[in-house]
Amino acid sequence: MTEAFWVNGELRDQVSVSDRGLQYGDGVFETLPVKHGQIALLAYHLDRLYAGCERLAINAPSREKLQSELLSAACGEQHAILKLLITRGVGGRGYRPPPDSETTRILTRHPWPDHPSAWSGVGIQLRVCSTRLGHNSRLAGLKHLNRLEQVLARAEWSEREPWQEGLMLDEEGAVIEGTMTNVFVCMADGRRITSELSRCGVAGVMRRHLLERAVEAGEPVQEAQLSLKELQAAREVFVCNSLIGIWPVRRLDNQEYAVGDWTRRMQHWAREAGIGTD
Amino acid sequence: MTEAFWVNGELRDQVSVSDRGLQYGDGVFETLPVKHGQIALLAYHLDRLYAGCERLAINAPSREKLQSELLSAACGEQHAILKLLITRGVGGRGYRPPPDSETTRILTRHPWPDHPSAWSGVGIQLRVCSTRLGHNSRLAGLKHLNRLEQVLARAEWSEREPWQEGLMLDEEGAVIEGTMTNVFVCMADGRRITSELSRCGVAGVMRRHLLERAVEAGEPVQEAQLSLKELQAAREVFVCNSLIGIWPVRRLDNQEYAVGDWTRRMQHWAREAGIGTD
């Protein structure tokens, strides 16, 4: 893997200090897994990116252009990560978005982060973060560049501590997501739930894949409000994203969970999409 | 005025695409007014910047260094704006802040934005934005780089429309601030209020100056919850920041306000600090 950086299609690792991505976090991003030169769920990543640009009224580059740049950057790579940022570009006095700014696209390639295979196998330990997610329905679901809440939450524990992921609640104490993952649970009565994300949270690409796959399999997962109490009482819990696939949760504070059939079935569906340990 | 850009003290207008300021909005900023080579309320700007760095656990450069760089950039300038960004710098895998990152400091100098003097004189027209501010007590008050809410709010109207500033409410409908200003009101019963900012909003430098000056003058302003109804029933309303000073509000939707003695006294105090039309 060669680390590499492109700005607007040219090999460069610098951007203007006036870029609104830096000035205001005025943009969106995607982090994509590369395996054997391919990008799993690429169409879903692009769908979310375009939905974000549309919501923020950013003039996105054409889908064909982005797709071809992403695939060139992936070409020949055995295992890597691509990160694509789209910002509103340079310009505008103050917060007002200039009507005619030229979007900046920043593409970077990084080594694959090797997580212990046990995290997919026997599962991880989850902690509850004290940093909460604020509500903003206009930004909810998007993977935008305003990520201080996640930075603060991830700073709450170090890598020497026993947790692999942190759970984030919203202002009102509802369970929303992990710092970099979405959360799925199967309750003792068989109900399958993932947190609804109409007021905050990032609607993950792996989350979408699993929701769709679960409908096809006739065992749909409900998008609903989820309380910490419900999570603690759940039979199975896992977190997921489009890089790691699915990590079963074996422990949350003093609560232990078994890794059950439902989680294993979900992992199978993630692998079908090319994501997660084979 | 010569526009100029410095990164870490060197004349440069580019930063690394890996800077966490761009990647996550992981940093804080200040916008400072320069008049005749001087920066009004410089100490208050630095106080807020350091409070922000402390809250985000960013290793801020020394106060002496920042102060001397700001004053050099101001030196000889008749009328200009400085903008200073401090980011956590490059590094870290994902959201987790690296323990030893080197802070990036970005200083830029821009022309003074000439607003019509009538806005300070007869006042402005304010609109109510539909974009709401989400609550996050850990970020409230700070001037951090996650500013999408302000960008969306400011995009709600164009410069051809009759409004000069937009009012932002929080999730629950409380009046918090303007897109780039704080709000002060004097009620019919004489109570003087500015919105309390414990859950969202930016605690402005001019706001602090006025709050302190009002106490000295024996007519303190209360930091309190403020409803839209109270604002509509107010006798005097103004918005303020450390660049424009104070703009009286003469109209909010169909509600008209007089520009009264209290607002004029406040404008006098702003001018005492070197801010606002002479």
Interface residues (C-beta under 8 A of the other chain):
Chain A: F5 V7 R12 D13 Q14 V15 S16 V17 S18 D19 R20 G21 L22 Q23 Y24 G25 D26 F29 L56 A57 L85 T87 R88 R93 G94 Y95 R96 P97 I106 T108 P113 T131 R132 L133 G134 H135 N136 S137 R138 L139 H144 L145 N146 R147 L148 E149 Q150 V151 L152 A153 R154 A155 E159 E171 T179 M180 C200
Chain B: F5 V7 R12 D13 Q14 V15 S16 V17 S18 D19 R20 G21 L22 Q23 Y24 G25 D26 F29 L56 A57 L85 T87 R93 G94 Y95 R96 P97 I106 T108 P113 T131 R132 L133 G134 H135 N136 S137 R138 L139 H144 L145 N146 R147 L148 E149 Q150 V151 L152 A153 R154 A155 E159 E171 T179 M180 C200
